Amino acid sequence: MISGLIILDKQTGPTSFDCVEQVKKIFGVKKAGHTGTLDPKVTGVLLILLGEARKLAPLFEKLNKTYLGVMHLHKEVEKEKLEEVLKKFRGEIIQIPPVRSRVKRVARKRTIYKLEIKKIEGRDITMFIECEHGTYIRKLFSDIGEELGCGAHMKYLRRIAVDGFKEEESVDLERLKKEREKCLIRNEEIISKLKISKISLKKEEEKKVENGVPIPLKNEKFVQGEKIAIFVENTLRAIGTVEKNKIRIDRVLKVDFSLSQLPNKKACL
C-alpha cells in the first residue's frame, strides 16, 4: 500500500479530479484526493494525497496560497491610480464567492497578505498574490476592476505555492510516470513540511494508539486544541488533538509496508 504526497504541476486543460485519476493510475492505487481545487484553465501546485496520507487532509485546509496572475483591465488606467486602489485590497477584505462557486454565496472575510504589481504590459497587469485559504482570485480581480471604474477579468493564473509546498518541488505527469518513487513525499516528511508538533512513543505503546486510547501528557508544552503528529519508532501512526492533559486520537494511519524500509525521498527538483 503506497501512501504519501505528490506536488503536481497541473497543466492547463484537465480538471483537478482528472489529475487525481491520472496519479492514481501511475501509482496503481485506488484511493487518492487533492487538497484544493484548481480550475481547468489554472496551472500550478496541486497537492495530491495517496492512500493513508488522505487522513492528513484536514491539516491542509487552512494553508495560505500564493499565486501569479494576469489581470486584464477593460480600459487604460494610470499606474498611480492602480497602486492607490490596490491598497484597499491588502489586509482584510470582504469577498462574496462568484456565482459558479460550490459554496454558499455569502459575504466573508479573507486576508490578502501580499498584492504586488510585477509587470504592466498595456492593459495586462501581472500580479503576485499571497492570500488566505478560500480566496477567489478571479473575484478579486473583478472587484479591483470595479473599484477602478473600468472593469477587469482574470486572464491567467498559476498557483506557485501552498504554504511551504512550492512549484520548485512540483513535477508534471510525464516526469511522474518516469520517477514516481523519487517524487513521492512520505508521510513523515509531510509532517515536517507542515511544521506540525510531534510526539514520539515507544513500540510497546503502539497498540494503544491503534485502539484510539488517549495519550497522557507529562512535561510536553502543547497548546490546547493543537494538532499533534504521533510517531512510533520514527513512523507516523496517528494525528491527535490536545485536550487538557492528554492527546485525543483523531485518525490512525496504517503502516505503509511497501515504503517503510526506504530512506526519505525529496520531491523531484
C-alpha positions in Angstrom: 0.0 0.0 0.0 1.5 3.3 -1.1 1.0 6.4 1.0 2.3 9.9 0.6 2.1 13.2 -1.2 2.7 14.3 -4.8 3.3 18.0 -5.5 1.8 18.0 -9.0 2.5 20.8 -11.5 -1.0 20.9 -13.0 -1.2 22.0 -16.7 -4.0 23.9 -18.3 -6.9 21.8 -19.5 -7.7 18.9 -17.1 -9.8 19.3 -14.0 -8.3 18.6 -10.6 -10.3 15.4 -10.5 -8.8 14.3 -13.8 -5.3 14.9 -12.4 -6.0 12.8 -9.3 -7.2 10.0 -11.6 -4.0 10.1 -13.6 -1.9 10.0 -10.5 -3.9 7.0 -9.2 -3.2 5.1 -12.4 0.6 6.0 -12.3 0.9 4.5 -8.7 -1.7 1.8 -9.1 -3.7 2.9 -6.1 -7.5 3.0 -5.6 -7.6 5.9 -3.1 -6.3 9.5 -3.6 -7.5 13.0 -3.3 -6.4 16.6 -3.8 -6.3 19.3 -1.0 -7.7 22.2 -3.0 -9.3 22.6 -6.4 -7.7 24.4 -9.4 -10.0 25.4 -12.3 -9.2 23.6 -15.6 -7.5 26.8 -17.0 -5.4 27.4 -13.9 -2.0 25.8 -13.7 0.5 25.2 -10.9 0.7 23.5 -7.5 -1.9 20.8 -6.9 -1.3 18.7 -3.8 -2.4 15.1 -4.1 -2.6 12.7 -1.2 -2.3 8.9 -1.8 -3.5 6.1 0.4 -3.3 6.6 4.1 -2.0 10.1 3.6 -5.5 11.2 2.8 -6.2 11.1 6.5 -3.9 14.1 6.7 -6.1 16.2 4.5 -7.6 18.3 7.4 -4.1 19.6 8.1 -4.0 21.3 4.7 -7.4 23.0 4.9 -6.2 26.4 6.2 -2.9 26.8 4.4 -2.2 30.1 2.7 -1.9 30.1 -1.1 0.4 32.1 -3.4 -0.4 33.0 -7.0 1.0 34.7 -10.0 -1.8 36.0 -12.2 -2.6 38.4 -15.0 -5.4 40.9 -14.6 -6.7 42.3 -17.8 -8.2 45.8 -17.5 -11.1 46.7 -19.7 -9.7 50.3 -20.1 -6.4 52.0 -19.7 -5.6 53.2 -16.1 -2.8 55.3 -14.8 -0.3 53.2 -12.7 -0.7 55.7 -9.8 -4.4 55.1 -9.6 -4.0 51.4 -9.8 -1.5 51.4 -7.0 -3.9 53.6 -4.9 -6.8 51.2 -5.4 -4.6 48.1 -4.6 -4.0 49.5 -1.2 -7.7 48.9 -0.4 -7.4 45.2 -1.2 -4.4 44.5 1.0 -5.1 43.1 4.5 -8.6 42.0 5.5 -11.2 42.2 2.7 -14.9 41.2 2.3 -15.5 38.8 -0.6 -18.6 37.2 -2.0 -17.9 33.9 -3.8 -18.6 34.0 -7.6 -21.9 32.7 -9.0 -20.3 29.4 -10.2 -18.7 28.6 -6.9 -19.7 25.5 -4.9 -20.1 27.3 -1.6 -22.9 29.5 -0.3 -22.7 33.0 -1.7 -22.5 35.0 1.5 -20.0 37.7 2.3 -17.0 36.5 4.2 -13.7 37.9 5.4 -10.4 36.9 3.8 -6.9 38.3 4.3 -4.6 39.3 1.4 -1.1 39.3 2.8 0.7 40.5 -0.4 -0.7 42.1 -3.6 2.1 43.4 -5.8 2.4 44.5 -9.4 5.2 42.5 -11.1 4.7 43.8 -14.7 2.5 46.0 -16.8 2.0 45.3 -20.5 -0.7 47.6 -21.9 -3.9 46.6 -20.0 -2.4 43.3 -18.8 -1.2 43.6 -15.2 0.9 40.7 -13.8 0.2 40.4 -10.1 1.8 38.4 -7.2 -0.8 37.4 -4.6 -0.3 35.7 -1.2 -3.6 35.1 0.4 -5.6 33.2 3.0 -7.2 29.9 2.0 -10.6 30.2 0.3 -9.8 33.5 -1.5 -11.2 33.7 -5.1 -8.6 35.4 -7.3 -11.0 35.7 -10.2 -13.4 37.6 -8.0 -10.5 39.6 -6.5 -9.5 40.9 -10.0 -13.1 41.6 -10.8 -13.6 43.6 -7.6 -10.4 45.6 -8.3 -11.7 46.4 -11.8 -15.0 47.6 -10.3 -13.2 49.8 -7.8 -11.1 51.3 -10.6 -14.3 52.0 -12.6 -13.1 50.3 -15.7 -13.8 46.6 -15.1 -11.3 43.7 -15.2 -11.1 40.0 -15.5 -8.6 37.2 -14.9 -6.6 36.4 -18.0 -4.1 33.9 -16.5 -3.5 32.3 -13.1 -0.8 30.0 -11.7 -0.6 28.8 -8.2 3.1 28.9 -7.2 2.8 27.7 -3.6 0.6 26.2 -1.0 2.2 27.4 2.2 5.6 25.6 2.2 4.9 23.4 -0.8 6.3 25.3 -3.7 6.4 25.0 -7.5 10.1 24.3 -7.5 9.3 21.0 -5.9 6.5 20.1 -8.3 6.5 17.5 -11.1 4.4 17.2 -14.2 2.6 13.9 -15.1 5.2 12.9 -17.7 8.0 13.1 -15.3 6.0 11.4 -12.6 5.5 8.4 -14.8 9.3 8.0 -15.1 10.3 8.8 -11.5 7.2 8.1 -9.3 9.0 6.8 -6.2 11.5 9.6 -6.2 8.7 12.1 -6.4 6.6 10.6 -3.5 6.9 12.6 -0.3 6.4 10.2 2.6 4.0 10.9 5.5 6.8 11.7 7.9 8.2 14.3 5.6 4.8 15.8 5.1 4.5 16.4 8.8 7.9 18.2 8.8 6.9 20.4 5.9 3.6 21.3 7.7 5.6 22.1 10.8 3.2 20.1 13.0 4.3 19.4 16.6 5.0 15.8 17.2 5.4 13.3 20.0 7.4 10.0 19.9 6.2 6.9 21.6 7.8 3.5 22.3 6.9 0.4 20.4 5.0 -1.1 23.3 2.6 1.9 23.2 1.7 1.4 19.6 -1.3 -0.9 20.3 -2.9 1.7 22.5 -2.6 4.3 19.6 -4.2 1.8 17.2 -7.1 1.4 19.6 -7.6 5.1 20.0 -6.6 5.3 23.6 -5.8 9.0 24.6 -2.1 9.7 25.3 -1.4 11.3 28.7 0.8 14.4 28.6 3.6 14.8 31.1 6.0 17.8 30.6 5.2 18.5 27.0 4.3 22.1 26.3 1.5 22.0 23.8 -1.4 24.4 23.2 -5.0 23.4 23.9 -6.6 22.3 20.6 -3.2 21.9 18.8 -2.9 19.2 16.3 -0.1 16.6 17.2 1.6 14.1 15.0 2.1 10.8 16.9 5.1 8.8 15.9 6.1 5.2 16.9 9.8 4.5 16.2 10.1 7.2 13.5 6.9 6.1 11.8 3.8 8.3 11.7 0.9 6.4 13.2 -1.7 8.9 14.1 -2.9 12.5 14.3 -4.4 13.8 17.5 -5.6 16.9 19.3 -4.5 18.3 22.7 -7.3 18.2 25.2 -6.4 19.3 28.7 -3.7 16.9 29.9 -4.0 14.4 27.1 -3.9 13.9 23.3 -7.1 12.7 21.8 -6.5 10.3 18.9 -8.3 11.7 15.8 -7.0 9.5 13.0 -4.9 6.4 12.9 -2.7 5.7 9.9 -1.8 2.2 8.9 1.9 1.3 8.4 3.0 1.6 4.8 5.0 -1.6 4.5 5.8 -1.1 0.8 7.9 2.1 1.5 8.6 1.8 5.2 12.2 0.5 4.6 13.1 3.1 2.0 15.1 6.2 3.0 13.3 9.6 3.0 12.8 10.9 -0.5 12.6 14.5 -1.5 10.3 15.7 -4.2 11.5 16.0 -7.8 13.6 19.1 -8.4 
